[in-house]
Amino acid sequence: MTTTQTEGRTVFLLAHTGRPAAIRSAELVVQGLLRCGIGVRVLGDEATDLPLPEAVETVEAKPDVLDGCELLVVLGGDGTLLRGAEFARASGVPMLGVNLGRVGFLAEAERDDLDRVVDRVVRRAYEVEERMTLDVLVRNDGRLVHTDWALNEASVEKAARERMLEVVTEVDGRPVSRFGGDGVVCATPTGSTAYAFSAGGPVVWPEVEALLMVPISAHALFAKPLVTAPDSVLAVEVQPQTPHGVLWCDGRRSVELSAGARVEVRRGAVPVRLARLHHASFTDRLVAKFALPVAGWRGASP
């Protein structure tokens, strides 16, 4: 592809600059894109840690940071990808993740795929899919005191290890169960392979539109994971006599919950757009990411 064909195109690059592998990977991606005539933009506070050519544009982290960019390329582990999702959601720009961490379900490529990633970006040989998000509200005495969102999950958790958090869960305005435990995870299908999975929740295929509610270490006879309709409203009420709790959104943003606080979770109004390079089934991705044993499988008879 010639420079003329790529003229005016810009890709935003976000990297975990605390990792040497990410710095080297960023250098390779930048060199490949610039060589093909595609502009690269990075955050100014990351630029000091990266060996970048003068042609790379540096900007401050503002709401319009991705204006004019066609793609957000993220290099790092799950935490960096979730950080990238914040930029992607705010701008509507698709995010392409390259996994430099351990699992990386949000990533579309691995470290060894950098040349292929650059080639696909240059040729615009990728598809874009939308992932459901969560809108999260916190109320105290009926007053709205906090709003947030999540791509993976919103979790209501105890703030102190020595005391259980007493909660009542609710679906669509009706109570489900009261129990003490470590908390509750409300998740999207995308988040079903993250914290909700660790808490004992089911794996939900990304194509399924649903919400999940998964208790965390509940001390109760009935505290099973629930899968609800995508338009359901989930709620977790922190009981007045219990210690205060904490709301975490994607493990990145937190707010203290006073005793008696109510957290409401519903399908988010704004999705996150992910760039996809191939059509591998989610089943294959699941087997690969978790190294599941499939030896002996023969498949369907011809």
C-alpha positions in Angstrom: 0.0 0.0 0.0 1.4 3.4 -1.0 1.7 6.5 1.1 -1.0 8.2 -1.0 -3.5 5.5 -0.1 -2.8 5.9 3.6 -2.5 9.7 3.6 -4.4 11.3 6.4 -4.9 8.1 8.4 -4.0 8.0 12.1 -3.8 5.2 14.6 -3.7 5.8 18.4 -1.3 3.6 20.3 -1.6 2.7 24.0 1.0 0.6 25.7 2.0 -0.7 29.1 5.3 1.2 29.2 6.2 -0.5 32.5 7.0 -3.7 30.6 10.1 -4.0 28.4 8.2 -6.3 26.0 5.6 -3.6 25.6 8.1 -1.0 24.8 9.8 -3.2 22.2 6.4 -4.1 20.7 5.3 -0.5 20.5 8.5 0.4 18.7 7.9 -2.3 16.1 4.3 -1.3 15.6 5.2 2.4 15.3 7.9 1.7 12.8 5.6 -0.5 10.7 2.8 2.0 10.6 5.0 5.0 9.8 6.8 3.0 7.0 3.4 2.5 5.4 2.4 6.2 5.7 0.0 5.9 8.6 0.3 8.5 11.4 0.7 7.4 15.0 -0.5 9.3 18.1 0.4 8.4 21.7 -0.1 9.9 25.1 2.5 12.4 26.2 3.2 10.7 29.5 3.9 7.5 27.7 6.1 9.1 25.0 8.9 9.7 27.5 9.2 5.9 28.0 9.1 4.9 24.4 11.8 5.3 21.7 9.6 7.1 19.3 10.5 8.9 16.0 9.8 12.7 15.8 6.9 11.9 13.4 4.8 10.4 16.2 2.2 12.8 17.5 2.0 13.2 21.3 -1.1 14.5 23.1 -2.5 14.9 26.6 -5.1 12.6 28.0 -8.3 14.7 27.2 -11.8 13.6 26.2 -11.1 14.3 22.5 -7.7 12.5 22.5 -8.9 10.0 19.8 -10.4 12.6 17.5 -9.4 11.9 13.9 -8.1 8.4 14.7 -9.5 5.3 12.9 -8.3 2.7 15.4 -6.9 2.3 18.9 -4.2 -0.3 19.2 -3.5 -1.5 22.8 -0.4 -3.4 23.8 -0.4 -5.0 27.2 -2.3 -7.3 29.6 -5.9 -7.3 30.7 -5.4 -4.2 32.8 -4.0 -2.2 29.9 -6.8 -3.5 27.6 -9.4 -2.3 30.1 -7.7 1.1 30.2 -7.9 1.2 26.5 -11.6 0.3 26.6 -12.2 3.5 28.5 -10.8 5.5 25.6 -12.6 3.3 23.1 -16.0 3.8 24.7 -15.6 7.5 25.1 -14.7 8.0 21.5 -16.5 5.2 19.6 -13.2 4.3 18.0 -12.6 0.5 17.6 -10.0 -1.1 19.9 -7.5 -3.7 18.7 -5.8 -5.5 21.6 -2.4 -7.2 21.4 -1.9 -9.5 24.4 1.4 -9.1 26.3 0.0 -10.6 29.5 -1.2 -13.9 30.7 -4.8 -14.6 29.4 -6.0 -11.5 27.5 -9.6 -12.5 26.4 -10.1 -9.0 25.1 -7.0 -9.2 22.9 -7.2 -10.2 19.2 -3.6 -10.9 18.7 -0.5 -12.1 20.6 3.1 -10.7 20.7 4.3 -12.9 17.9 1.6 -11.4 15.6 2.8 -7.9 15.4 3.7 -8.0 11.7 0.3 -9.4 10.9 -1.4 -6.7 13.1 0.4 -3.9 11.2 -0.5 -5.5 7.8 -4.1 -5.8 8.7 -4.3 -2.3 10.0 -2.7 -0.9 6.9 -5.1 -2.8 4.6 -8.1 -2.1 6.9 -8.5 -5.9 6.9 -10.5 -6.2 10.2 -14.1 -6.3 11.2 -15.7 -4.4 14.1 -18.1 -5.9 16.6 -19.9 -4.2 19.6 -19.6 -5.5 23.1 -22.3 -4.9 25.7 -21.3 -2.6 28.7 -23.0 -1.9 32.0 -24.3 1.4 33.4 -24.0 1.5 37.2 -25.8 3.8 39.6 -25.3 4.1 43.3 -28.1 5.5 45.6 -28.1 6.5 49.2 -31.6 7.1 50.8 -33.0 7.3 47.3 -30.5 9.9 46.2 -28.3 9.3 43.2 -24.7 9.8 44.5 -22.5 8.1 41.9 -22.6 6.9 38.3 -20.1 4.7 36.5 -19.9 2.0 33.8 -18.0 -1.3 33.1 -17.1 -3.5 30.2 -16.4 -6.6 32.2 -18.1 -6.3 35.6 -19.3 -4.1 38.5 -18.6 -5.8 41.8 -19.9 -4.9 45.2 -17.3 -6.1 47.7 -16.6 -6.0 51.5 -14.1 -3.4 52.5 -12.6 -5.3 55.4 -11.4 -8.9 55.4 -12.6 -9.7 58.9 -16.3 -9.0 58.4 -18.8 -10.3 55.9 -20.8 -8.0 53.8 -24.6 -8.5 54.2 -26.5 -7.9 51.0 -29.9 -8.4 49.4 -29.9 -9.1 45.7 -32.7 -8.0 43.4 -33.7 -8.6 39.7 -36.3 -6.4 37.9 -37.6 -4.9 41.1 -38.1 -8.2 43.0 -35.9 -9.5 45.8 -34.0 -12.7 45.1 -31.9 -13.6 48.2 -30.2 -12.2 51.3 -26.8 -13.5 52.3 -23.5 -12.6 53.9 -20.3 -13.1 52.0 -17.5 -11.3 50.2 -19.8 -9.6 47.7 -21.6 -9.9 44.4 -20.3 -9.6 40.8 -22.6 -8.2 38.1 -21.1 -8.9 34.7 -21.5 -8.9 30.9 -20.9 -11.9 28.7 -17.5 -10.3 28.0 -16.8 -10.3 31.7 -18.0 -13.9 32.2 -14.4 -15.0 31.7 -13.0 -12.5 34.1 -13.8 -11.9 37.8 -17.3 -13.6 37.5 -15.5 -16.8 36.2 -13.2 -16.8 39.2 -16.2 -16.4 41.5 -17.8 -19.5 40.0 -20.0 -18.0 37.3 -20.7 -19.5 33.9 -18.9 -18.8 30.7 -21.2 -17.0 28.4 -20.5 -16.7 24.7 -20.1 -13.1 23.6 -23.0 -13.4 21.0 -25.4 -14.1 23.9 -27.1 -10.9 25.2 -27.5 -11.4 28.9 -26.5 -10.0 32.3 -24.9 -12.1 35.1 -25.1 -11.9 38.8 -22.6 -14.0 40.7 -22.2 -14.1 44.5 -18.7 -14.1 45.9 -18.0 -16.7 48.7 -21.6 -16.4 49.9 -22.5 -18.0 53.3 -25.9 -19.3 52.2 -27.8 -22.4 51.0 -29.0 -20.6 47.9 -26.4 -18.3 46.3 -26.2 -19.5 42.8 -25.0 -17.5 39.7 -27.9 -16.1 37.8 -28.2 -15.3 34.1 -30.9 -12.7 33.3 -32.4 -11.0 30.3 -30.2 -8.2 28.7 -32.8 -5.6 29.6 -33.1 -6.7 33.3 -32.1 -4.3 36.1 -29.9 -5.9 38.7 -29.6 -4.4 42.2 -27.5 -5.1 45.3 -28.5 -3.5 48.5 -25.9 -3.2 51.3 -27.8 -3.9 54.6 -27.8 -1.0 57.1 -26.3 -3.1 60.0 -23.4 -4.4 57.9 -20.0 -2.6 57.5 -19.5 -0.4 54.5 -18.5 -1.9 51.2 -16.7 -0.9 48.0 -18.0 -0.8 44.4 -15.4 -1.7 41.8 -15.9 -1.2 38.0 -13.6 -3.3 35.9 -11.2 -3.4 38.8 -10.0 0.0 37.8 -12.4 2.5 39.4 -13.8 2.3 42.9 -16.1 4.1 45.3 -16.9 3.5 48.9 -20.4 2.2 49.7 -21.9 3.3 53.0 -24.2 0.9 54.9 -27.6 1.0 53.3 -26.3 1.9 49.8 -28.0 0.5 46.8 -26.2 -0.3 43.5 -28.2 -0.7 40.3 -26.8 -2.3 37.2 -28.3 -2.3 33.7 -27.3 -2.7 30.2 -25.0 0.2 29.1 -26.3 2.7 26.6 -22.8 2.9 25.0 -21.0 -0.2 23.8 -17.3 -0.8 23.3 -16.3 -1.5 19.7 -13.6 -4.2 19.2 -11.6 -4.7 16.0 -11.4 -8.4 15.0 -8.7 -9.9 12.7 -10.1 -13.4 12.2 -13.2 -15.5 12.6 -11.9 -18.1 15.1 -14.8 -19.4 17.2 -15.1 -18.4 20.8 -14.9 -22.1 21.7 -11.4 -22.3 20.2 -10.4 -19.1 21.9 -11.7 -20.5 25.2 -9.7 -23.7 24.8 -6.5 -21.8 23.8 -6.7 -19.2 26.6 -7.4 -21.7 29.4 -5.2 -24.5 27.8 -8.2 -26.8 28.1 -7.4 -30.5 27.5 -9.2 -31.7 24.3 -7.0 -34.7 23.5 -9.2 -37.7 22.3 -11.8 -35.5 20.6 -12.9 -37.1 17.3 -15.5 -34.6 16.2 -18.8 -35.3 14.3 -19.0 -38.4 12.1 -18.7 -37.6 8.4 
